[in-house]
């Protein structure tokens, strides 16, 4: 695996691969890799000739009192894992490489960026879309791989690629979970054993909504009310939002007959976790 720290070097390597007619896949990450990330790498490996990954803890997507300084970083370990998954090239730039001094240009997806996590974390998605647009311009991938866990991010990146006519296919891969249902996240590392148990309320609330949906309930308000009962019982989890929305527009839906995204965010101790499921009508 070749590791590049500068835009010039990684761009040259990616262009060389594309000149040979190879399909190039990109897996953008902030490091602290887990099986969720590696599932994206495997999906890229399965459908692309050359796989590029990036590790960049993007300061622009952290708010003023968020966990940028203590965000988990494990570069050596990450590299070993990517090497094992046969990633061809890794782009691991410094902040100054990605954001030139005095940079004032942002990529903002209006409206969508203020929904779900965007409401709780103002400016977060502007940071995400700006860095993803930069990575798309630097790497020029044919396909980029994202996890369904960040459902709002998926909707926003898709919209950005469409609106800006970016020639990249956005591939979304399913959430990878621990055996007890907790969605894999780099932030799970912050949880002590007691908080780790409390964190299961996110998955439980989603399963409650899923179960009612499977029994025929199509009223979103009723699904939300039932899911909130799970949080009422787990008094140490602070619910940020539990919403049922259209997966593309992120607007709330009242009736889930045509399917919907069920998304939850909650604070466990000082850690903020998110999770979601897609309700799919099987046509019965």
Secondary structure as GFF3:
##gff-version 3
##sequence-region A 1 284
A	DSSP	beta_strand	2	4	.	.	.	ID=ss1
A	DSSP	alpha_helix	7	19	.	.	.	ID=ss2
A	DSSP	beta_strand	24	29	.	.	.	ID=ss3
A	DSSP	alpha_helix	35	47	.	.	.	ID=ss4
A	DSSP	beta_strand	50	55	.	.	.	ID=ss5
A	DSSP	three_ten_helix	59	61	.	.	.	ID=ss6
A	DSSP	alpha_helix	75	84	.	.	.	ID=ss7
A	DSSP	beta_strand	89	91	.	.	.	ID=ss8
A	DSSP	alpha_helix	95	98	.	.	.	ID=ss9
A	DSSP	three_ten_helix	112	114	.	.	.	ID=ss10
A	DSSP	alpha_helix	117	120	.	.	.	ID=ss11
A	DSSP	alpha_helix	124	139	.	.	.	ID=ss12
A	DSSP	beta_strand	143	147	.	.	.	ID=ss13
A	DSSP	alpha_helix	151	163	.	.	.	ID=ss14
A	DSSP	beta_strand	169	173	.	.	.	ID=ss15
A	DSSP	three_ten_helix	186	190	.	.	.	ID=ss16
A	DSSP	alpha_helix	193	198	.	.	.	ID=ss17
A	DSSP	alpha_helix	200	214	.	.	.	ID=ss18
A	DSSP	alpha_helix	220	233	.	.	.	ID=ss19
A	DSSP	beta_strand	237	245	.	.	.	ID=ss20
A	DSSP	beta_strand	260	268	.	.	.	ID=ss21
A	DSSP	beta_strand	271	279	.	.	.	ID=ss22
###
